[in-house]
Amino acid sequence: MKLGIIVGKVWATQKDSQLTGVKLYVLQPVNEKRENMGKPIIAADAVGAGQGDLVYWVGSREATYAIPGKKIPCDASIVGIVDNTFAENQTTLENRLQDWRAKNIHESRE
């Protein structure tokens, strides 16, 4: 799963019959710091997200199965709404990894 922010809606006067009732949004892929990652894409909404929401999305084959009971023709689908994010800085993560390695190596030698 990847993160993205909904930045717009797509209005279609004609679309595949399997997409009837499915909302389509313009989604800007972002990283955990909410920095843009590439170009915006069009995604089908499977969870009732809205403008400005930070969401999880899937692509490729997984996207076609996002809506229960349907196999929709799409390349990306929104599958979750993010309530909150937290990311530790890289130094903290590296220190925690070193501590874990040191502990496990010490225990395996005993």
SULLINRA-V786869 format. One record per residue. N is the residue number from 1. SS is DSSP state (@ for helix, = for strand, . for the rest). PSI is psi in whole degrees, -180 to 180 (none if undefined). OMEGA is omega in whole degrees, 0 to 359 (* if undefined). Layout:
BEGIN
n = <N N>
ss = <SS SS>
psi = <PSI PSI>
omega = <OMEGA OMEGA>
END
This chain:
BEGIN
n = <1 2 3 4 5 6 7 8 9 10 11 12 13 14 15 16 17 18 19 20 21 22 23 24 25 26 27 28 29 30 31 32 33 34 35 36 37 38 39 40 41 42 43 44 45 46 47 48 49 50 51 52 53 54 55 56 57 58 59 60 61 62 63 64 65 66 67 68 69 70 71 72 73 74 75 76 77 78 79 80 81 82 83 84 85 86 87 88 89 90 91 92 93 94 95 96 97 98 99 100 101 102 103 104 105 106 107 108 109 110>
ss = <. = = = = = = = = = . . . . . . @ @ @ . . . . = = = = = = = . . . . . = . . . . = = = = = . . . . . . . . = = = = = = . @ @ @ @ . . . . . . . . . . . = = = = = = . . . . . . . . @ @ @ @ @ @ @ @ @ @ @ @ @ @ @ @ @ @ @ @ .>
psi = <152 162 150 162 132 121 -3 171 157 128 125 124 -26 136 169 141 -27 -16 6 127 -2 126 142 134 156 124 126 112 138 166 -173 -16 7 29 138 138 88 -168 155 153 169 131 143 140 120 0 -1 36 171 175 129 -7 143 126 161 142 156 156 -180 -139 -38 -33 -32 -19 13 -29 118 135 -1 150 98 148 92 161 -17 141 141 124 -1 152 128 126 -41 155 153 128 127 155 161 -38 -44 -44 -42 -41 -43 -38 -43 -43 -43 -45 -46 -43 -46 -36 -43 -45 -32 -20 -16 none>
omega = <182 178 176 177 178 184 179 178 175 176 181 177 176 176 179 183 178 179 178 180 180 178 177 181 169 187 176 176 180 174 183 177 181 175 182 178 179 183 175 178 175 182 175 181 180 188 180 179 180 181 176 180 169 188 167 175 177 180 177 185 180 181 182 182 186 182 183 177 180 168 187 178 179 179 181 178 176 185 178 176 183 178 185 176 176 178 176 178 187 181 179 179 179 179 179 178 178 178 180 179 181 181 182 177 180 181 182 179 182 *>
END
